[in-house]
Every structure is written in C-alpha cells, then in structure tokens.
C-alpha cells in the first residue's frame, strides 16, 4: 500500500492486472494514521480509535475499524 494523495492504494494500482483495493485517509471526519492502515491490512481491524464524528447527529464517538468482505466498517463491540 502506498500513499496516493487522498487514499492509500496498492502499488500495482495501474498494472495490467490491477489491484483495486484502497483505504481512505479520512473516515467519518477522522484522519487515519499509518498505524491504523497497517493494522487494517495485516490484522483486518484496528484498536479502538477516538474521534469519529457521526454524519447523522454530529456527535463524536469511539470505535474499532474492520475490513469485512473488502469493505471498511465500524466495530462497536
């Protein structure tokens, strides 16, 4: 994974047989650091992260991020 500006993408993103997997640098108004991105790629989840912001209520909350079926989601467990 390499820094592609607004997201992190595979190094062979433009190859003949490209990897289209990518991760955003920002999720629910929280910037995702390199440690969080590394944990998502290697472990499939992050530790609990603070400072996400709800799009519906505008309130801040804490949660883990997980990758399930290639999609990023919250884990409140």
C-alpha positions in Angstrom: 0.0 0.0 0.0 1.3 3.4 -0.9 0.1 7.0 -0.3 -2.0 8.1 -3.3 -3.0 11.6 -2.1 -6.5 11.3 -0.6 -6.3 7.5 -0.1 -3.9 4.5 0.3 -3.8 2.1 -2.7 -1.9 -0.9 -3.9 1.4 -0.4 -5.5 0.2 -2.1 -8.7 -2.9 0.1 -9.0 -2.1 0.9 -12.6 -0.8 -2.5 -13.7 -2.3 -4.7 -16.5 -4.0 -6.8 -13.8 -4.5 -4.0 -11.2 -5.2 -4.3 -7.5 -8.2 -2.0 -6.9 -8.2 -2.3 -3.1 -7.9 1.1 -1.4 -8.4 2.7 2.0 -9.3 6.3 2.7 -7.1 8.6 4.7 -10.1 10.1 6.4 -13.2 8.2 7.7 -16.1 9.9 9.4 -14.1 13.1 9.7 -11.2 11.3 11.4 -7.8 11.1 9.8 -6.4 7.5 9.7 -2.8 7.3 10.6 -0.3 4.8 9.1 -0.5 2.6 12.2 -4.3 2.2 11.7 -3.9 1.5 8.0 -1.2 -1.1 8.8 -3.4 -2.8 11.3 -6.3 -2.9 8.9 -4.1 -4.5 6.2 -2.3 -7.0 8.5 -4.9 -7.8 11.1 -8.2 -6.8 9.5 -9.0 -4.4 12.3 -7.7 -1.5 14.3 -7.6 -1.0 18.0 -10.3 1.3 19.4 -9.8 4.8 17.8 -11.1 8.0 19.2 -12.7 11.0 17.5 -15.0 9.7 14.7 -17.9 12.0 14.0 -21.5 10.9 13.2 -22.9 12.2 9.9 -26.4 12.0 11.4 -26.0 13.5 14.8 -22.7 15.3 14.6 -21.6 13.7 17.8 -18.2 12.2 18.3 -17.7 8.6 19.1 -15.0 5.9 19.5 -14.9 2.6 17.7 -12.7 0.0 16.0 -12.5 -0.2 12.2 -12.7 -3.6 10.5 -12.5 -4.8 6.9 -15.2 -7.3 6.1 -15.7 -8.5 2.5 -13.4 -5.8 1.3 -15.4 -3.0 3.0 -14.5 -0.8 5.8 -16.9 -0.7 8.8 -17.2 0.2 12.4 -17.0 -2.3 15.3 -18.6 -1.1 18.5 -18.1 -4.4 20.4 
